[in-house]
Amino acid sequence: MKKNISAGTVTRFILLALALVNSGLTMFGVQTIPVDEAAVSDFIALLFLGSTALLAYWKDNDVSKKARERKALDEVGKK
């Protein structure tokens, strides 16, 4: 039984990685979001990081092959 990682899982991980890179660049003084006021830029970066982190971990991300197989067996068992 072969199950692939869902597109939603990949999207959430990519957004989380972008948020982490954005946060790191902001910490080193590189403005990634072009806004004039530093406080607004920091708030946007924090909001982006927080929302993508919550979204990535709120969803049931079956990344490993074993987890995907277990989920597929659970779905078969429910039918």
mmCIF file of the N, C-alpha and C atoms, coordinates in Angstrom:
data_MODEL
# 
_entry.id   MODEL 
# 
loop_
_atom_site.group_PDB 
_atom_site.id 
_atom_site.type_symbol 
_atom_site.label_atom_id 
_atom_site.label_alt_id 
_atom_site.label_comp_id 
_atom_site.label_asym_id 
_atom_site.label_entity_id 
_atom_site.label_seq_id 
_atom_site.pdbx_PDB_ins_code 
_atom_site.Cartn_x 
_atom_site.Cartn_y 
_atom_site.Cartn_z 
_atom_site.occupancy 
_atom_site.B_iso_or_equiv 
_atom_site.pdbx_formal_charge 
_atom_site.auth_seq_id 
_atom_site.auth_comp_id 
_atom_site.auth_asym_id 
_atom_site.auth_atom_id 
_atom_site.pdbx_PDB_model_num 
ATOM 1   N N  . MET A 1 1  ? 0.849   -1.166 0.000  1.00 0.00 ? 1  MET A N  1 
ATOM 2   C CA . MET A 1 1  ? 0.000   0.000  0.000  1.00 0.00 ? 1  MET A CA 1 
ATOM 3   C C  . MET A 1 1  ? 0.898   1.233  0.000  1.00 0.00 ? 1  MET A C  1 
ATOM 4   N N  . LYS A 1 2  ? 0.799   2.038  -1.042 1.00 0.00 ? 2  LYS A N  1 
ATOM 5   C CA . LYS A 1 2  ? 1.655   3.215  -1.174 1.00 0.00 ? 2  LYS A CA 1 
ATOM 6   C C  . LYS A 1 2  ? 0.800   4.467  -1.039 1.00 0.00 ? 2  LYS A C  1 
ATOM 7   N N  . LYS A 1 3  ? 1.114   5.288  -0.077 1.00 0.00 ? 3  LYS A N  1 
ATOM 8   C CA . LYS A 1 3  ? 0.425   6.562  0.126  1.00 0.00 ? 3  LYS A CA 1 
ATOM 9   C C  . LYS A 1 3  ? 1.455   7.678  0.054  1.00 0.00 ? 3  LYS A C  1 
ATOM 10  N N  . ASN A 1 4  ? 1.125   8.727  -0.656 1.00 0.00 ? 4  ASN A N  1 
ATOM 11  C CA . ASN A 1 4  ? 2.017   9.875  -0.782 1.00 0.00 ? 4  ASN A CA 1 
ATOM 12  C C  . ASN A 1 4  ? 1.626   10.947 0.225  1.00 0.00 ? 4  ASN A C  1 
ATOM 13  N N  . ILE A 1 5  ? 2.554   11.850 0.497  1.00 0.00 ? 5  ILE A N  1 
ATOM 14  C CA . ILE A 1 5  ? 2.268   12.991 1.353  1.00 0.00 ? 5  ILE A CA 1 
ATOM 15  C C  . ILE A 1 5  ? 1.303   13.903 0.604  1.00 0.00 ? 5  ILE A C  1 
ATOM 16  N N  . SER A 1 6  ? 0.285   14.398 1.305  1.00 0.00 ? 6  SER A N  1 
ATOM 17  C CA . SER A 1 6  ? -0.730  15.219 0.647  1.00 0.00 ? 6  SER A CA 1 
ATOM 18  C C  . SER A 1 6  ? -0.168  16.591 0.276  1.00 0.00 ? 6  SER A C  1 
ATOM 19  N N  . ALA A 1 7  ? -0.809  17.222 -0.687 1.00 0.00 ? 7  ALA A N  1 
ATOM 20  C CA . ALA A 1 7  ? -0.388  18.548 -1.145 1.00 0.00 ? 7  ALA A CA 1 
ATOM 21  C C  . ALA A 1 7  ? -0.554  19.576 -0.033 1.00 0.00 ? 7  ALA A C  1 
ATOM 22  N N  . GLY A 1 8  ? -1.582  19.414 0.782  1.00 0.00 ? 8  GLY A N  1 
ATOM 23  C CA . GLY A 1 8  ? -1.795  20.335 1.894  1.00 0.00 ? 8  GLY A CA 1 
ATOM 24  C C  . GLY A 1 8  ? -0.664  20.278 2.910  1.00 0.00 ? 8  GLY A C  1 
ATOM 25  N N  . THR A 1 9  ? -0.169  19.072 3.194  1.00 0.00 ? 9  THR A N  1 
ATOM 26  C CA . THR A 1 9  ? 0.942   18.912 4.126  1.00 0.00 ? 9  THR A CA 1 
ATOM 27  C C  . THR A 1 9  ? 2.194   19.585 3.585  1.00 0.00 ? 9  THR A C  1 
ATOM 28  N N  . VAL A 1 10 ? 2.489   19.373 2.326  1.00 0.00 ? 10 VAL A N  1 
ATOM 29  C CA . VAL A 1 10 ? 3.664   19.998 1.707  1.00 0.00 ? 10 VAL A CA 1 
ATOM 30  C C  . VAL A 1 10 ? 3.538   21.517 1.727  1.00 0.00 ? 10 VAL A C  1 
ATOM 31  N N  . THR A 1 11 ? 2.352   22.029 1.406  1.00 0.00 ? 11 THR A N  1 
ATOM 32  C CA . THR A 1 11 ? 2.122   23.470 1.395  1.00 0.00 ? 11 THR A CA 1 
ATOM 33  C C  . THR A 1 11 ? 2.334   24.070 2.777  1.00 0.00 ? 11 THR A C  1 
ATOM 34  N N  . ARG A 1 12 ? 1.797   23.414 3.803  1.00 0.00 ? 12 ARG A N  1 
ATOM 35  C CA . ARG A 1 12 ? 1.960   23.935 5.164  1.00 0.00 ? 12 ARG A CA 1 
ATOM 36  C C  . ARG A 1 12 ? 3.422   23.932 5.590  1.00 0.00 ? 12 ARG A C  1 
ATOM 37  N N  . PHE A 1 13 ? 4.170   22.891 5.253  1.00 0.00 ? 13 PHE A N  1 
ATOM 38  C CA . PHE A 1 13 ? 5.582   22.858 5.608  1.00 0.00 ? 13 PHE A CA 1 
ATOM 39  C C  . PHE A 1 13 ? 6.374   23.918 4.851  1.00 0.00 ? 13 PHE A C  1 
ATOM 40  N N  . ILE A 1 14 ? 6.054   24.162 3.594  1.00 0.00 ? 14 ILE A N  1 
ATOM 41  C CA . ILE A 1 14 ? 6.746   25.205 2.831  1.00 0.00 ? 14 ILE A CA 1 
ATOM 42  C C  . ILE A 1 14 ? 6.457   26.582 3.430  1.00 0.00 ? 14 ILE A C  1 
ATOM 43  N N  . LEU A 1 15 ? 5.189   26.842 3.773  1.00 0.00 ? 15 LEU A N  1 
ATOM 44  C CA . LEU A 1 15 ? 4.844   28.128 4.384  1.00 0.00 ? 15 LEU A CA 1 
ATOM 45  C C  . LEU A 1 15 ? 5.532   28.296 5.735  1.00 0.00 ? 15 LEU A C  1 
ATOM 46  N N  . LEU A 1 16 ? 5.622   27.228 6.509  1.00 0.00 ? 16 LEU A N  1 
ATOM 47  C CA . LEU A 1 16 ? 6.318   27.305 7.787  1.00 0.00 ? 16 LEU A CA 1 
ATOM 48  C C  . LEU A 1 16 ? 7.798   27.606 7.580  1.00 0.00 ? 16 LEU A C  1 
ATOM 49  N N  . ALA A 1 17 ? 8.420   26.960 6.605  1.00 0.00 ? 17 ALA A N  1 
ATOM 50  C CA . ALA A 1 17 ? 9.831   27.220 6.313  1.00 0.00 ? 17 ALA A CA 1 
ATOM 51  C C  . ALA A 1 17 ? 10.037  28.668 5.872  1.00 0.00 ? 17 ALA A C  1 
ATOM 52  N N  . LEU A 1 18 ? 9.153   29.186 5.025  1.00 0.00 ? 18 LEU A N  1 
ATOM 53  C CA . LEU A 1 18 ? 9.248   30.588 4.601  1.00 0.00 ? 18 LEU A CA 1 
ATOM 54  C C  . LEU A 1 18 ? 9.092   31.536 5.787  1.00 0.00 ? 18 LEU A C  1 
ATOM 55  N N  . ALA A 1 19 ? 8.161   31.214 6.691  1.00 0.00 ? 19 ALA A N  1 
ATOM 56  C CA . ALA A 1 19 ? 7.961   32.058 7.866  1.00 0.00 ? 19 ALA A CA 1 
ATOM 57  C C  . ALA A 1 19 ? 9.198   32.054 8.760  1.00 0.00 ? 19 ALA A C  1 
ATOM 58  N N  . LEU A 1 20 ? 9.824   30.894 8.909  1.00 0.00 ? 20 LEU A N  1 
ATOM 59  C CA . LEU A 1 20 ? 11.036  30.817 9.725  1.00 0.00 ? 20 LEU A CA 1 
ATOM 60  C C  . LEU A 1 20 ? 12.187  31.598 9.094  1.00 0.00 ? 20 LEU A C  1 
ATOM 61  N N  . VAL A 1 21 ? 12.350  31.490 7.783  1.00 0.00 ? 21 VAL A N  1 
ATOM 62  C CA . VAL A 1 21 ? 13.390  32.254 7.084  1.00 0.00 ? 21 VAL A CA 1 
ATOM 63  C C  . VAL A 1 21 ? 13.106  33.747 7.206  1.00 0.00 ? 21 VAL A C  1 
ATOM 64  N N  . ASN A 1 22 ? 11.846  34.136 7.018  1.00 0.00 ? 22 ASN A N  1 
ATOM 65  C CA . ASN A 1 22 ? 11.457  35.539 7.144  1.00 0.00 ? 22 ASN A CA 1 
ATOM 66  C C  . ASN A 1 22 ? 11.759  36.064 8.538  1.00 0.00 ? 22 ASN A C  1 
ATOM 67  N N  . SER A 1 23 ? 11.443  35.288 9.548  1.00 0.00 ? 23 SER A N  1 
ATOM 68  C CA . SER A 1 23 ? 11.692  35.701 10.919 1.00 0.00 ? 23 SER A CA 1 
ATOM 69  C C  . SER A 1 23 ? 13.194  35.840 11.188 1.00 0.00 ? 23 SER A C  1 
ATOM 70  N N  . GLY A 1 24 ? 13.969  34.896 10.690 1.00 0.00 ? 24 GLY A N  1 
ATOM 71  C CA . GLY A 1 24 ? 15.415  34.970 10.858 1.00 0.00 ? 24 GLY A CA 1 
ATOM 72  C C  . GLY A 1 24 ? 16.014  36.182 10.172 1.00 0.00 ? 24 GLY A C  1 
ATOM 73  N N  . LEU A 1 25 ? 15.582  36.454 8.956  1.00 0.00 ? 25 LEU A N  1 
ATOM 74  C CA . LEU A 1 25 ? 16.096  37.619 8.239  1.00 0.00 ? 25 LEU A CA 1 
ATOM 75  C C  . LEU A 1 25 ? 15.705  38.916 8.944  1.00 0.00 ? 25 LEU A C  1 
ATOM 76  N N  . THR A 1 26 ? 14.493  38.964 9.477  1.00 0.00 ? 26 THR A N  1 
ATOM 77  C CA . THR A 1 26 ? 14.044  40.151 10.202 1.00 0.00 ? 26 THR A CA 1 
ATOM 78  C C  . THR A 1 26 ? 14.886  40.355 11.457 1.00 0.00 ? 26 THR A C  1 
ATOM 79  N N  . MET A 1 27 ? 15.262  39.275 12.134 1.00 0.00 ? 27 MET A N  1 
ATOM 80  C CA . MET A 1 27 ? 16.100  39.383 13.329 1.00 0.00 ? 27 MET A CA 1 
ATOM 81  C C  . MET A 1 27 ? 17.470  39.965 12.994 1.00 0.00 ? 27 MET A C  1 
ATOM 82  N N  . PHE A 1 28 ? 17.970  39.693 11.790 1.00 0.00 ? 28 PHE A N  1 
ATOM 83  C CA . PHE A 1 28 ? 19.274  40.210 11.392 1.00 0.00 ? 28 PHE A CA 1 
ATOM 84  C C  . PHE A 1 28 ? 19.190  41.550 10.675 1.00 0.00 ? 28 PHE A C  1 
ATOM 85  N N  . GLY A 1 29 ? 18.009  42.153 10.657 1.00 0.00 ? 29 GLY A N  1 
ATOM 86  C CA . GLY A 1 29 ? 17.865  43.493 10.116 1.00 0.00 ? 29 GLY A CA 1 
ATOM 87  C C  . GLY A 1 29 ? 17.551  43.571 8.636  1.00 0.00 ? 29 GLY A C  1 
ATOM 88  N N  . VAL A 1 30 ? 17.300  42.453 7.993  1.00 0.00 ? 30 VAL A N  1 
ATOM 89  C CA . VAL A 1 30 ? 16.943  42.453 6.569  1.00 0.00 ? 30 VAL A CA 1 
ATOM 90  C C  . VAL A 1 30 ? 15.430  42.577 6.465  1.00 0.00 ? 30 VAL A C  1 
ATOM 91  N N  . GLN A 1 31 ? 14.957  43.617 5.823  1.00 0.00 ? 31 GLN A N  1 
ATOM 92  C CA . GLN A 1 31 ? 13.523  43.835 5.680  1.00 0.00 ? 31 GLN A CA 1 
ATOM 93  C C  . GLN A 1 31 ? 12.999  43.021 4.502  1.00 0.00 ? 31 GLN A C  1 
ATOM 94  N N  . THR A 1 32 ? 12.264  41.977 4.796  1.00 0.00 ? 32 THR A N  1 
ATOM 95  C CA . THR A 1 32 ? 11.726  41.119 3.737  1.00 0.00 ? 32 THR A CA 1 
ATOM 96  C C  . THR A 1 32 ? 10.351  41.558 3.292  1.00 0.00 ? 32 THR A C  1 
ATOM 97  N N  . ILE A 1 33 ? 9.649   42.247 4.180  1.00 0.00 ? 33 ILE A N  1 
ATOM 98  C CA . ILE A 1 33 ? 8.325   42.776 3.840  1.00 0.00 ? 33 ILE A CA 1 
ATOM 99  C C  . ILE A 1 33 ? 8.480   44.292 3.773  1.00 0.00 ? 33 ILE A C  1 
ATOM 100 N N  . PRO A 1 34 ? 8.324   44.869 2.575  1.00 0.00 ? 34 PRO A N  1 
ATOM 101 C CA . PRO A 1 34 ? 8.595   46.304 2.420  1.00 0.00 ? 34 PRO A CA 1 
ATOM 102 C C  . PRO A 1 34 ? 7.526   47.190 3.072  1.00 0.00 ? 34 PRO A C  1 
ATOM 103 N N  . VAL A 1 35 ? 7.767   47.548 4.336  1.00 0.00 ? 35 VAL A N  1 
ATOM 104 C CA . VAL A 1 35 ? 6.889   48.446 5.074  1.00 0.00 ? 35 VAL A CA 1 
ATOM 105 C C  . VAL A 1 35 ? 7.786   49.496 5.723  1.00 0.00 ? 35 VAL A C  1 
ATOM 106 N N  . ASP A 1 36 ? 7.304   50.693 5.801  1.00 0.00 ? 36 ASP A N  1 
ATOM 107 C CA . ASP A 1 36 ? 8.128   51.777 6.318  1.00 0.00 ? 36 ASP A CA 1 
ATOM 108 C C  . ASP A 1 36 ? 8.410   51.671 7.806  1.00 0.00 ? 36 ASP A C  1 
ATOM 109 N N  . GLU A 1 37 ? 7.423   51.339 8.591  1.00 0.00 ? 37 GLU A N  1 
ATOM 110 C CA . GLU A 1 37 ? 7.620   51.313 10.029 1.00 0.00 ? 37 GLU A CA 1 
ATOM 111 C C  . GLU A 1 37 ? 8.103   49.944 10.488 1.00 0.00 ? 37 GLU A C  1 
ATOM 112 N N  . ALA A 1 38 ? 9.128   49.951 11.308 1.00 0.00 ? 38 ALA A N  1 
ATOM 113 C CA . ALA A 1 38 ? 9.720   48.691 11.786 1.00 0.00 ? 38 ALA A CA 1 
ATOM 114 C C  . ALA A 1 38 ? 8.750   47.901 12.656 1.00 0.00 ? 38 ALA A C  1 
ATOM 115 N N  . ALA A 1 39 ? 7.955   48.579 13.446 1.00 0.00 ? 39 ALA A N  1 
ATOM 116 C CA . ALA A 1 39 ? 7.012   47.881 14.328 1.00 0.00 ? 39 ALA A CA 1 
ATOM 117 C C  . ALA A 1 39 ? 5.956   47.139 13.519 1.00 0.00 ? 39 ALA A C  1 
ATOM 118 N N  . VAL A 1 40 ? 5.487   47.744 12.460 1.00 0.00 ? 40 VAL A N  1 
ATOM 119 C CA . VAL A 1 40 ? 4.482   47.095 11.610 1.00 0.00 ? 40 VAL A CA 1 
ATOM 120 C C  . VAL A 1 40 ? 5.096   45.888 10.914 1.00 0.00 ? 40 VAL A C  1 
ATOM 121 N N  . SER A 1 41 ? 6.323   46.033 10.439 1.00 0.00 ? 41 SER A N  1 
ATOM 122 C CA . SER A 1 41 ? 7.013   44.927 9.784  1.00 0.00 ? 41 SER A CA 1 
ATOM 123 C C  . SER A 1 41 ? 7.232   43.765 10.746 1.00 0.00 ? 41 SER A C  1 
ATOM 124 N N  . ASP A 1 42 ? 7.650   44.069 11.960 1.00 0.00 ? 42 ASP A N  1 
ATOM 125 C CA . ASP A 1 42 ? 7.854   43.009 12.956 1.00 0.00 ? 42 ASP A CA 1 
ATOM 126 C C  . ASP A 1 42 ? 6.537   42.315 13.301 1.00 0.00 ? 42 ASP A C  1 
ATOM 127 N N  . PHE A 1 43 ? 5.460   43.096 13.406 1.00 0.00 ? 43 PHE A N  1 
ATOM 128 C CA . PHE A 1 43 ? 4.156   42.508 13.710 1.00 0.00 ? 43 PHE A CA 1 
ATOM 129 C C  . PHE A 1 43 ? 3.686   41.593 12.582 1.00 0.00 ? 43 PHE A C  1 
ATOM 130 N N  . ILE A 1 44 ? 3.864   42.016 11.351 1.00 0.00 ? 44 ILE A N  1 
ATOM 131 C CA . ILE A 1 44 ? 3.472   41.188 10.204 1.00 0.00 ? 44 ILE A CA 1 
ATOM 132 C C  . ILE A 1 44 ? 4.294   39.908 10.170 1.00 0.00 ? 44 ILE A C  1 
ATOM 133 N N  . ALA A 1 45 ? 5.595   40.013 10.417 1.00 0.00 ? 45 ALA A N  1 
ATOM 134 C CA . ALA A 1 45 ? 6.453   38.830 10.431 1.00 0.00 ? 45 ALA A CA 1 
ATOM 135 C C  . ALA A 1 45 ? 6.037   37.877 11.553 1.00 0.00 ? 45 ALA A C  1 
ATOM 136 N N  . LEU A 1 46 ? 5.751   38.416 12.721 1.00 0.00 ? 46 LEU A N  1 
ATOM 137 C CA . LEU A 1 46 ? 5.321   37.584 13.846 1.00 0.00 ? 46 LEU A CA 1 
ATOM 138 C C  . LEU A 1 46 ? 3.971   36.929 13.559 1.00 0.00 ? 46 LEU A C  1 
ATOM 139 N N  . LEU A 1 47 ? 3.049   37.675 12.998 1.00 0.00 ? 47 LEU A N  1 
ATOM 140 C CA . LEU A 1 47 ? 1.736   37.137 12.643 1.00 0.00 ? 47 LEU A CA 1 
ATOM 141 C C  . LEU A 1 47 ? 1.863   36.027 11.598 1.00 0.00 ? 47 LEU A C  1 
ATOM 142 N N  . PHE A 1 48 ? 2.716   36.231 10.601 1.00 0.00 ? 48 PHE A N  1 
ATOM 143 C CA . PHE A 1 48 ? 2.941   35.227 9.564  1.00 0.00 ? 48 PHE A CA 1 
ATOM 144 C C  . PHE A 1 48 ? 3.558   33.962 10.158 1.00 0.00 ? 48 PHE A C  1 
ATOM 145 N N  . LEU A 1 49 ? 4.563   34.134 11.005 1.00 0.00 ? 49 LEU A N  1 
ATOM 146 C CA . LEU A 1 49 ? 5.214   32.996 11.642 1.00 0.00 ? 49 LEU A CA 1 
ATOM 147 C C  . LEU A 1 49 ? 4.244   32.243 12.551 1.00 0.00 ? 49 LEU A C  1 
ATOM 148 N N  . GLY A 1 50 ? 3.524   32.963 13.369 1.00 0.00 ? 50 GLY A N  1 
ATOM 149 C CA . GLY A 1 50 ? 2.589   32.326 14.292 1.00 0.00 ? 50 GLY A CA 1 
ATOM 150 C C  . GLY A 1 50 ? 1.471   31.587 13.586 1.00 0.00 ? 50 GLY A C  1 
ATOM 151 N N  . SER A 1 51 ? 0.891   32.204 12.565 1.00 0.00 ? 51 SER A N  1 
ATOM 152 C CA . SER A 1 51 ? -0.225  31.562 11.869 1.00 0.00 ? 51 SER A CA 1 
ATOM 153 C C  . SER A 1 51 ? 0.231   30.331 11.085 1.00 0.00 ? 51 SER A C  1 
ATOM 154 N N  . THR A 1 52 ? 1.382   30.384 10.430 1.00 0.00 ? 52 THR A N  1 
ATOM 155 C CA . THR A 1 52 ? 1.834   29.202 9.689  1.00 0.00 ? 52 THR A CA 1 
ATOM 156 C C  . THR A 1 52 ? 2.274   28.089 10.636 1.00 0.00 ? 52 THR A C  1 
ATOM 157 N N  . ALA A 1 53 ? 2.873   28.449 11.763 1.00 0.00 ? 53 ALA A N  1 
ATOM 158 C CA . ALA A 1 53 ? 3.260   27.422 12.739 1.00 0.00 ? 53 ALA A CA 1 
ATOM 159 C C  . ALA A 1 53 ? 2.027   26.730 13.308 1.00 0.00 ? 53 ALA A C  1 
ATOM 160 N N  . LEU A 1 54 ? 1.012   27.498 13.673 1.00 0.00 ? 54 LEU A N  1 
ATOM 161 C CA . LEU A 1 54 ? -0.221  26.905 14.194 1.00 0.00 ? 54 LEU A CA 1 
ATOM 162 C C  . LEU A 1 54 ? -0.905  26.043 13.144 1.00 0.00 ? 54 LEU A C  1 
ATOM 163 N N  . LEU A 1 55 ? -0.953  26.517 11.916 1.00 0.00 ? 55 LEU A N  1 
ATOM 164 C CA . LEU A 1 55 ? -1.589  25.757 10.850 1.00 0.00 ? 55 LEU A CA 1 
ATOM 165 C C  . LEU A 1 55 ? -0.831  24.457 10.574 1.00 0.00 ? 55 LEU A C  1 
ATOM 166 N N  . ALA A 1 56 ? 0.494   24.534 10.565 1.00 0.00 ? 56 ALA A N  1 
ATOM 167 C CA . ALA A 1 56 ? 1.295   23.342 10.273 1.00 0.00 ? 56 ALA A CA 1 
ATOM 168 C C  . ALA A 1 56 ? 1.137   22.274 11.348 1.00 0.00 ? 56 ALA A C  1 
ATOM 169 N N  . TYR A 1 57 ? 1.020   22.667 12.588 1.00 0.00 ? 57 TYR A N  1 
ATOM 170 C CA . TYR A 1 57 ? 0.925   21.686 13.654 1.00 0.00 ? 57 TYR A CA 1 
ATOM 171 C C  . TYR A 1 57 ? -0.510  21.349 14.039 1.00 0.00 ? 57 TYR A C  1 
ATOM 172 N N  . TRP A 1 58 ? -1.477  22.163 13.641 1.00 0.00 ? 58 TRP A N  1 
ATOM 173 C CA . TRP A 1 58 ? -2.884  21.865 13.922 1.00 0.00 ? 58 TRP A CA 1 
ATOM 174 C C  . TRP A 1 58 ? -3.363  20.708 13.061 1.00 0.00 ? 58 TRP A C  1 
ATOM 175 N N  . LYS A 1 59 ? -2.940  20.703 11.820 1.00 0.00 ? 59 LYS A N  1 
ATOM 176 C CA . LYS A 1 59 ? -3.342  19.644 10.890 1.00 0.00 ? 59 LYS A CA 1 
ATOM 177 C C  . LYS A 1 59 ? -2.636  18.351 11.243 1.00 0.00 ? 59 LYS A C  1 
ATOM 178 N N  . ASP A 1 60 ? -3.254  17.245 10.884 1.00 0.00 ? 60 ASP A N  1 
ATOM 179 C CA . ASP A 1 60 ? -2.664  15.934 11.127 1.00 0.00 ? 60 ASP A CA 1 
ATOM 180 C C  . ASP A 1 60 ? -1.724  15.635 9.966  1.00 0.00 ? 60 ASP A C  1 
ATOM 181 N N  . ASN A 1 61 ? -0.453  15.963 10.140 1.00 0.00 ? 61 ASN A N  1 
ATOM 182 C CA . ASN A 1 61 ? 0.532   15.810 9.076  1.00 0.00 ? 61 ASN A CA 1 
ATOM 183 C C  . ASN A 1 61 ? 1.170   14.433 9.151  1.00 0.00 ? 61 ASN A C  1 
ATOM 184 N N  . ASP A 1 62 ? 0.751   13.554 8.270  1.00 0.00 ? 62 ASP A N  1 
ATOM 185 C CA . ASP A 1 62 ? 1.322   12.216 8.208  1.00 0.00 ? 62 ASP A CA 1 
ATOM 186 C C  . ASP A 1 62 ? 2.500   12.235 7.250  1.00 0.00 ? 62 ASP A C  1 
ATOM 187 N N  . VAL A 1 63 ? 3.689   12.519 7.781  1.00 0.00 ? 63 VAL A N  1 
ATOM 188 C CA . VAL A 1 63 ? 4.875   12.689 6.957  1.00 0.00 ? 63 VAL A CA 1 
ATOM 189 C C  . VAL A 1 63 ? 5.574   11.360 6.704  1.00 0.00 ? 63 VAL A C  1 
ATOM 190 N N  . SER A 1 64 ? 5.711   10.551 7.727  1.00 0.00 ? 64 SER A N  1 
ATOM 191 C CA . SER A 1 64 ? 6.439   9.298  7.544  1.00 0.00 ? 64 SER A CA 1 
ATOM 192 C C  . SER A 1 64 ? 5.583   8.277  6.800  1.00 0.00 ? 64 SER A C  1 
ATOM 193 N N  . LYS A 1 65 ? 6.259   7.349  6.154  1.00 0.00 ? 65 LYS A N  1 
ATOM 194 C CA . LYS A 1 65 ? 5.563   6.309  5.392  1.00 0.00 ? 65 LYS A CA 1 
ATOM 195 C C  . LYS A 1 65 ? 4.694   5.459  6.319  1.00 0.00 ? 65 LYS A C  1 
ATOM 196 N N  . LYS A 1 66 ? 5.210   5.165  7.493  1.00 0.00 ? 66 LYS A N  1 
ATOM 197 C CA . LYS A 1 66 ? 4.462   4.350  8.450  1.00 0.00 ? 66 LYS A CA 1 
ATOM 198 C C  . LYS A 1 66 ? 3.183   5.061  8.893  1.00 0.00 ? 66 LYS A C  1 
ATOM 199 N N  . ALA A 1 67 ? 3.253   6.352  9.126  1.00 0.00 ? 67 ALA A N  1 
ATOM 200 C CA . ALA A 1 67 ? 2.072   7.117  9.540  1.00 0.00 ? 67 ALA A CA 1 
ATOM 201 C C  . ALA A 1 67 ? 1.029   7.168  8.434  1.00 0.00 ? 67 ALA A C  1 
ATOM 202 N N  . ARG A 1 68 ? 1.473   7.318  7.186  1.00 0.00 ? 68 ARG A N  1 
ATOM 203 C CA . ARG A 1 68 ? 0.527   7.346  6.066  1.00 0.00 ? 68 ARG A CA 1 
ATOM 204 C C  . ARG A 1 68 ? -0.150  5.995  5.893  1.00 0.00 ? 68 ARG A C  1 
ATOM 205 N N  . GLU A 1 69 ? 0.609   4.911  6.081  1.00 0.00 ? 69 GLU A N  1 
ATOM 206 C CA . GLU A 1 69 ? 0.020   3.578  5.974  1.00 0.00 ? 69 GLU A CA 1 
ATOM 207 C C  . GLU A 1 69 ? -0.982  3.342  7.097  1.00 0.00 ? 69 GLU A C  1 
ATOM 208 N N  . ARG A 1 70 ? -0.652  3.778  8.309  1.00 0.00 ? 70 ARG A N  1 
ATOM 209 C CA . ARG A 1 70 ? -1.557  3.631  9.443  1.00 0.00 ? 70 ARG A CA 1 
ATOM 210 C C  . ARG A 1 70 ? -2.854  4.402  9.209  1.00 0.00 ? 70 ARG A C  1 
ATOM 211 N N  . LYS A 1 71 ? -2.733  5.614  8.661  1.00 0.00 ? 71 LYS A N  1 
ATOM 212 C CA . LYS A 1 71 ? -3.919  6.421  8.383  1.00 0.00 ? 71 LYS A CA 1 
ATOM 213 C C  . LYS A 1 71 ? -4.781  5.745  7.323  1.00 0.00 ? 71 LYS A C  1 
ATOM 214 N N  . ALA A 1 72 ? -4.155  5.161  6.309  1.00 0.00 ? 72 ALA A N  1 
ATOM 215 C CA . ALA A 1 72 ? -4.905  4.476  5.266  1.00 0.00 ? 72 ALA A CA 1 
ATOM 216 C C  . ALA A 1 72 ? -5.642  3.264  5.844  1.00 0.00 ? 72 ALA A C  1 
ATOM 217 N N  . LEU A 1 73 ? -5.002  2.538  6.759  1.00 0.00 ? 73 LEU A N  1 
ATOM 218 C CA . LEU A 1 73 ? -5.656  1.401  7.397  1.00 0.00 ? 73 LEU A CA 1 
ATOM 219 C C  . LEU A 1 73 ? -6.814  1.861  8.282  1.00 0.00 ? 73 LEU A C  1 
ATOM 220 N N  . ASP A 1 74 ? -6.649  2.990  8.956  1.00 0.00 ? 74 ASP A N  1 
ATOM 221 C CA . ASP A 1 74 ? -7.725  3.542  9.792  1.00 0.00 ? 74 ASP A CA 1 
ATOM 222 C C  . ASP A 1 74 ? -8.930  3.910  8.934  1.00 0.00 ? 74 ASP A C  1 
ATOM 223 N N  . GLU A 1 75 ? -8.662  4.519  7.761  1.00 0.00 ? 75 GLU A N  1 
ATOM 224 C CA . GLU A 1 75 ? -9.765  4.898  6.879  1.00 0.00 ? 75 GLU A CA 1 
ATOM 225 C C  . GLU A 1 75 ? -10.481 3.686  6.323  1.00 0.00 ? 75 GLU A C  1 
ATOM 226 N N  . VAL A 1 76 ? -9.750  2.605  6.017  1.00 0.00 ? 76 VAL A N  1 
ATOM 227 C CA . VAL A 1 76 ? -10.358 1.374  5.545  1.00 0.00 ? 76 VAL A CA 1 
ATOM 228 C C  . VAL A 1 76 ? -11.209 0.755  6.660  1.00 0.00 ? 76 VAL A C  1 
ATOM 229 N N  . GLY A 1 77 ? -10.721 0.829  7.880  1.00 0.00 ? 77 GLY A N  1 
ATOM 230 C CA . GLY A 1 77 ? -11.436 0.270  9.011  1.00 0.00 ? 77 GLY A CA 1 
ATOM 231 C C  . GLY A 1 77 ? -12.730 1.007  9.307  1.00 0.00 ? 77 GLY A C  1 
ATOM 232 N N  . LYS A 1 78 ? -12.803 2.288  8.981  1.00 0.00 ? 78 LYS A N  1 
ATOM 233 C CA . LYS A 1 78 ? -14.013 3.084  9.227  1.00 0.00 ? 78 LYS A CA 1 
ATOM 234 C C  . LYS A 1 78 ? -15.117 2.779  8.247  1.00 0.00 ? 78 LYS A C  1 
ATOM 235 N N  . LYS A 1 79 ? -14.779 2.230  7.080  1.00 0.00 ? 79 LYS A N  1 
ATOM 236 C CA . LYS A 1 79 ? -15.786 1.968  6.042  1.00 0.00 ? 79 LYS A CA 1 
ATOM 237 C C  . LYS A 1 79 ? -16.505 0.683  6.266  1.00 0.00 ? 79 LYS A C  1 
# 
